[in-house]
């Protein structure tokens, strides 16, 4: 039973339900009593965030996403949208691609359509550097960066702790006897930079030479076939590595394919804990960045802005390693 | 070099570029000459659809999608958005979920935001039955159904020929000696109904008893694990089937997992030709419904409405079987 069900059963709008929940201002006694009766009858507990929500002034939230075809972002949008709908808010999405120019154009379009806040789902480093348009928008309405970071007034930053997750994975592999990790990546998002920083930090602390480290990072092309081919080339060139970490599940799976083709076995770890990790063979150990909780946190902090200041403007959420057949901390020692 | 690059290089808006391309009405001689010089210098050929596009009156297109977290719909939105952006149009997305009520609410929101056309990306049967809101919208602006069908003025329908694709797959399996197909599905979209109709038609023509047919259709739950468990249950109950067709790749992969667990081998065919088909082991033979061409066709027919009547209001696009290890027409005979 949500606010829509209550509205339907009461025969009134959700705005009216909201007004009743918030004290009954501008609601007739008759309507007020009728709605309260339905609420009590159904045992409905209004979402804590819906209280105090001025539905008449805050109706439509904009979300900007760089690449909607990426299953990770598609899932992020789905979570954000559902959670915002549950607050009785409308959601408009804009798809930007990765160029700063297009992102600014889409941002302006959402502002022209008079959205009351903007979520940015994933951000490239380029966008974060040339972020004047975002900073300007944040002077007028709340801006929430999900896996991005801009320190400016009015901007809320919520990100998973990708740096720590990759950092500790390198240590886990090392402790199991695998000390020559190959790190494969293919984008330059904020998250990608965090992950790479975690990899470099761990390798450096474990006493690797910088030259060696460079050899063991490989930027992959776009399709699964091209990715596998690039890793095969590395194997055939006798590059020394004894385990693989992928910045996304798809990249780790490309490594699995290449290793299988050369009859090699070594631990492989992916990222995102997507459906691909379950489908791959062997099933893929993957870092779960707790996307749904990340989205909940982002929506919660945004919602705090509707009644005052948010309790925080920079939040990181720890990730979790989900062990499957491609690497198990206990069994998989050299 | 696209219209944006030309606009940037000329130092004018894309609306001005459009006016120049369309004959130069309301453009100063100086601007007209400058833009034409840039167009000639860059060897720019305007997209045929961008000709005659009244950018001042047709600026923002709305897309409604039921489930953005579904990779198939996410990819569909990505294609539609890119193609509409290439015409110099803005795109706003609304996520509806599957209930008719929510879809109508999101439709109204897009109309309130004054979109100039609406694309519906995937439609449930329920929506198609209770489609009064869509029909009303179509009286004011073009409505384009992508994998949906409503016969009413102002509505353009573009769909892949899912019925024929499943129908001919059953025949292909039959011709290879596999005559007891199990069909697994889990949604009730327009496409799902088409696929099921194709399965029933083929089985009926191949002389199957209705009772037998019913036993060989199984509606699956939502997660990969639950899907596999449901198919395992069927295997353990000695239900007779010798090949599997899934209405989506994920469902076919669930069948592969269940079969592997019982050491059974039989042909499996999926649908959508998604990345999952390449990642699964054995790699999955899958029906490619040519999503990008479908989206191109939808955008093309929509665009024809900006200058007159569309050349067709009901188009179907044939699918293609992409053979991989899970079933090859030639090798895989009984």
HADDOCK unambig.tbl for C-alpha pairs under 7 A between the chains (distance, minus, plus):
assign (segid A and resid 68 and name CA) (segid B and resid 74 and name CA) 5.87 0.50 0.50
assign (segid A and resid 68 and name CA) (segid B and resid 78 and name CA) 5.89 0.50 0.50
assign (segid A and resid 69 and name CA) (segid B and resid 71 and name CA) 6.99 0.50 0.50
assign (segid A and resid 69 and name CA) (segid B and resid 74 and name CA) 4.97 0.50 0.50
assign (segid A and resid 69 and name CA) (segid B and resid 75 and name CA) 4.61 0.50 0.50
assign (segid A and resid 69 and name CA) (segid B and resid 78 and name CA) 5.53 0.50 0.50
assign (segid A and resid 71 and name CA) (segid B and resid 69 and name CA) 7.00 0.50 0.50
assign (segid A and resid 71 and name CA) (segid B and resid 71 and name CA) 5.82 0.50 0.50
assign (segid A and resid 74 and name CA) (segid B and resid 68 and name CA) 5.87 0.50 0.50
assign (segid A and resid 74 and name CA) (segid B and resid 69 and name CA) 4.98 0.50 0.50
assign (segid A and resid 74 and name CA) (segid B and resid 74 and name CA) 6.16 0.50 0.50
assign (segid A and resid 75 and name CA) (segid B and resid 69 and name CA) 4.63 0.50 0.50
assign (segid A and resid 78 and name CA) (segid B and resid 68 and name CA) 5.89 0.50 0.50
assign (segid A and resid 78 and name CA) (segid B and resid 69 and name CA) 5.55 0.50 0.50
assign (segid A and resid 91 and name CA) (segid B and resid 94 and name CA) 6.54 0.50 0.50
assign (segid A and resid 92 and name CA) (segid B and resid 92 and name CA) 6.10 0.50 0.50
assign (segid A and resid 92 and name CA) (segid B and resid 93 and name CA) 5.58 0.50 0.50
assign (segid A and resid 92 and name CA) (segid B and resid 94 and name CA) 5.60 0.50 0.50
assign (segid A and resid 93 and name CA) (segid B and resid 92 and name CA) 5.59 0.50 0.50
assign (segid A and resid 93 and name CA) (segid B and resid 93 and name CA) 4.66 0.50 0.50
assign (segid A and resid 93 and name CA) (segid B and resid 94 and name CA) 6.46 0.50 0.50
assign (segid A and resid 94 and name CA) (segid B and resid 91 and name CA) 6.54 0.50 0.50
assign (segid A and resid 94 and name CA) (segid B and resid 92 and name CA) 5.61 0.50 0.50
assign (segid A and resid 94 and name CA) (segid B and resid 93 and name CA) 6.46 0.50 0.50
assign (segid A and resid 113 and name CA) (segid B and resid 113 and name CA) 6.51 0.50 0.50
assign (segid A and resid 276 and name CA) (segid B and resid 276 and name CA) 6.70 0.50 0.50
assign (segid A and resid 279 and name CA) (segid B and resid 279 and name CA) 6.85 0.50 0.50
assign (segid A and resid 279 and name CA) (segid B and resid 280 and name CA) 5.71 0.50 0.50
assign (segid A and resid 280 and name CA) (segid B and resid 279 and name CA) 5.72 0.50 0.50
assign (segid A and resid 280 and name CA) (segid B and resid 280 and name CA) 5.69 0.50 0.50
assign (segid A and resid 281 and name CA) (segid B and resid 281 and name CA) 6.20 0.50 0.50
